[in-house]
């Protein structure tokens, strides 16, 4: 293995020294301030899931200003090519547009005295989107790379977070005209360079609703209470989960119901997120959820001689699992680049846009775009651009390597 990586190091040294790649790498070093400015500017454009249009239009204009042929597709994704009529196959470099939280005003995204960016989405996924623009600007500034066997396509996609259900990437992999032409996906998600996501964490999302007649808390006491049934359902579900034959998680992230403290609610709802590295375990958890809803209704109705409650489950999202083989050329390529640059990274399992291509057998990884960050999905989210250029140079070398395969 040492000989293989030594040989790869020599090849990468030659690649990094070639005219086009060398000039692109130098451009990344020169562009640090420009990248930071674009990063802050794009993060100040609100982009909650299902409302990404304003940021999509901003990215479209940014790609076009850099000289790309760009458009917004039917799903709302921004698709950009370095050159008009770029021939397939394509290496897709993607980053999601949407954020869990959004700035209410531009001042919600700010720079701290230590140089850190703070605000909703500055790390997840401002880092990835800024990475797209940085890579495009660097590659446009350089002569064409020689001996290419594929073309890059840069995509800012919708629907990665929350209930988006990976709709942007689903479109690209299934119904888009590009679907059969993309041979590899590089998903830029956040800043971290120490992880390479090669396994797709399967995920199911449900809404569980309980309904009853409602009424006055004293006069109508005795009718079925949806909030009581919902609470019981959560307890039953948690107490009957499967033995941990494979890692799993569950989260009741939203609970809604009721209109007043002295009114029996007619409706109670919860939103549930289930995840596991084993889809069979996920199926078992779904069965347990269904049984818990049935038992909770029975429990509430047994002590409610008057109006009864009913329960209903609705699936709101499904992210399939998948895995990149350990001997996949894509993984070998990124590990070779990491060895060349001195980056130490481990493979991991997560739920990202890479889930869809991995499930379909299309080589894909999710990696960070450089820098550091934390507090994702909170109001205190932060990003530090220190070291961003190393992550971007890693991506540029990886893209160049894949384009020449």
C-alpha positions, -999 to 999 in steps of 0.1 A, spaced: 0 0 0 29 24 8 42 19 -27 8 26 -42 5 59 -23 41 68 -31 33 64 -68 1 83 -64 20 111 -47 43 114 -77 14 115 -101 -4 141 -80 27 162 -78 28 161 -116 -9 169 -118 -5 198 -93 24 211 -113 6 210 -147 -2 244 -161 -40 245 -157 -42 229 -122 -12 250 -109 -28 282 -120 -62 272 -105 -45 263 -72 -28 297 -71 -61 314 -78 -76 298 -47 -48 312 -26 -53 347 -41 -91 346 -36 -94 342 2 -110 376 7 -132 373 -23 -145 339 -11 -152 353 24 -172 382 9 -193 359 -13 -198 335 16 -213 363 38 -233 378 10 -250 345 0 -257 336 37 -276 369 41 -302 357 15 -328 337 34 -332 302 20 -355 280 42 -365 246 27 -391 250 0 -383 287 -2 -349 286 -18 -358 307 -49 -342 340 -38 -309 323 -30 -311 302 -62 -314 334 -82 -285 348 -64 -264 318 -71 -275 318 -108 -263 354 -112 -230 346 -94 -224 316 -117 -231 337 -148 -209 366 -136 -181 340 -135 -187 331 -171 -207 299 -167 -236 286 -187 -262 283 -160 -299 278 -155 -324 268 -129 -339 234 -136 -375 222 -130 -368 212 -94 -353 246 -86 -317 235 -86 -291 259 -101 -270 240 -127 -238 256 -140 -213 244 -167 -178 260 -171 -183 259 -209 -213 259 -232 -224 225 -244 -200 207 -221 -200 170 -231 -210 141 -208 -202 122 -187 -203 147 -158 -186 149 -124 -213 167 -104 -201 190 -76 -231 199 -55 -240 219 -24 -275 224 -9 -291 258 -9 -315 254 20 -310 260 57 -329 249 88 -330 284 102 -329 316 82 -317 352 89 -345 376 96 -323 405 85 -289 408 69 -275 418 104 -283 383 116 -252 371 96 -221 389 110 -184 387 114 -169 385 149 -137 402 160 -118 369 157 -128 366 121 -156 340 126 -188 342 107 -219 338 129 -255 333 119 -280 308 104 -265 286 78 -230 300 77 -215 266 81 -244 244 69 -243 251 41 -228 285 34 -194 267 34 -205 243 6 -220 270 -16 -190 293 -12 -169 263 -21 -188 259 -54 -181 295 -63 -145 294 -53 -139 263 -74 -156 277 -105 -137 310 -103 -104 291 -99 -111 268 -128 -123 296 -151 -91 315 -144 -69 287 -157 -63 271 -191 -84 240 -197 -71 209 -179 -55 185 -204 -67 149 -213 -102 152 -198 -125 123 -200 -155 140 -183 -169 175 -177 -176 192 -143 -211 204 -135 -216 226 -105 -250 224 -88 -266 244 -60 -296 221 -51 -328 225 -32 -345 203 -5 -317 188 16 -328 199 50 -360 190 70 -389 179 49 -371 186 17 -366 148 15 -336 153 -8 -359 164 -36 -333 184 -55 -308 155 -57 -337 130 -64 -346 150 -95 -310 151 -107 -306 113 -102 -340 103 -117 -360 126 -139 -335 153 -149 -320 151 -184 -287 149 -166 -297 118 -147 -280 92 -170 -250 114 -177 -236 120 -142 -210 94 -133 -199 107 -99 -212 130 -72 -191 152 -49 -214 166 -23 -200 196 -4 -218 198 30 -203 220 57 -166 228 63 -150 198 80 -122 180 61 -117 152 87 -147 132 75 -155 115 42 -191 103 42 -192 70 22 -222 54 39 -258 67 36 -277 68 69 -312 56 62 -340 78 76 -378 78 78 -399 106 89 -435 105 101 -463 127 113 -485 110 140 -519 127 146 -545 119 173 -580 133 170 -609 135 195 -641 155 201 -625 181 223 -645 200 249 -644 218 283 -618 206 308 -644 202 335 -678 199 319 -666 174 292 -641 155 313 -641 119 303 -639 123 266 -608 110 249 -578 134 251 -555 134 220 -526 149 240 -529 122 266 -529 95 239 -499 112 221 -479 112 253 -487 76 260 -477 66 224 -443 82 228 -438 63 261 -449 30 246 -427 35 215 -396 43 235 -401 13 259 -404 -12 230 -376 -3 207 -355 -32 193 -323 -44 209 -294 -24 194 -283 -50 168 -274 -20 147 -271 17 157 -303 36 155 -318 69 168 -353 84 171 -364 120 178 -398 134 184 -388 169 172 -422 187 171 -453 183 193 -484 203 187 -519 204 202 -544 223 222 -558 258 222 -563 266 259 -553 252 293 -590 247 301 -600 231 269 -597 194 260 -578 195 226 -595 181 195 -561 174 179 -525 165 188 -496 159 165 -460 150 166 -432 148 140 -408 119 143 -374 112 128 -361 76 127 -326 67 116 -305 35 114 -274 22 96 -295 -10 90 -328 -5 70 -342 -38 85 -339 -21 120 -357 9 105 -385 -13 93 -388 -29 127 -390 6 143 -418 15 120 -438 -16 130 -433 -7 167 -445 29 160 -477 15 144 -483 -7 173 -477 21 198 -503 43 181 -529 15 182 -522 7 219 -522 44 229 -557 48 214 -569 17 232 -555 29 265 -571 63 262 -604 50 250 -606 23 277 -610 50 304 -630 74 282 -667 64 282 -677 93 261 -660 105 229 -631 84 216 -597 93 201 -583 80 168 -547 79 156 -532 81 122 -496 78 108 -484 96 77 -449 92 62 -435 126 54 -400 116 42 -378 87 34 -340 88 28 -326 55 15 -294 39 27 -264 29 6 -227 25 7 -196 32 -14 -174 1 -16 -141 4 3 -122 -3 -29 -142 22 -50 -120 43 -72 -136 75 -59 -127 67 -23 -92 57 -34 -88 90 -53 -98 112 -23 -76 92 0 -47 97 -24 -53 134 -25 -55 135 13 -22 116 16 -6 141 -8 -18 171 12 -13 157 46 -50 156 55 -61 129 80 -97 119 74 -119 89 83 -149 75 66 -182 79 83 -220 74 80 -244 103 77 -276 114 61 -268 138 32 -276 144 -4 -252 115 -12 -279 91 0 -297 92 -33 -268 84 -57 -253 59 -33 -287 40 -31 -288 40 -69 -253 26 -72 -238 59 -84 -203 67 -68 -207 95 -44 -192 110 -13 -200 139 10 -171 160 22 -165 194 37 -153 225 18 -127 236 42 -125 258 73 -142 249 106 -176 254 120 -202 243 145 -236 250 160 -254 238 129 -292 242 130 -290 267 159 -290 305 161 -254 303 173 -241 286 142 -205 297 133 -178 293 107 -141 301 107 -124 305 73 -89 297 86 -76 267 67 -104 269 41 -79 270 12 -66 236 21 -101 221 18 -106 239 -15 -73 227 -29 -82 192 -19 -114 195 -38 -97 210 -69 -71 182 -70 -98 156 -66 -119 171 -94 -89 173 -117 -80 137 -109 -115 125 -116 -118 145 -148 -87 128 -161 -97 92 -152 
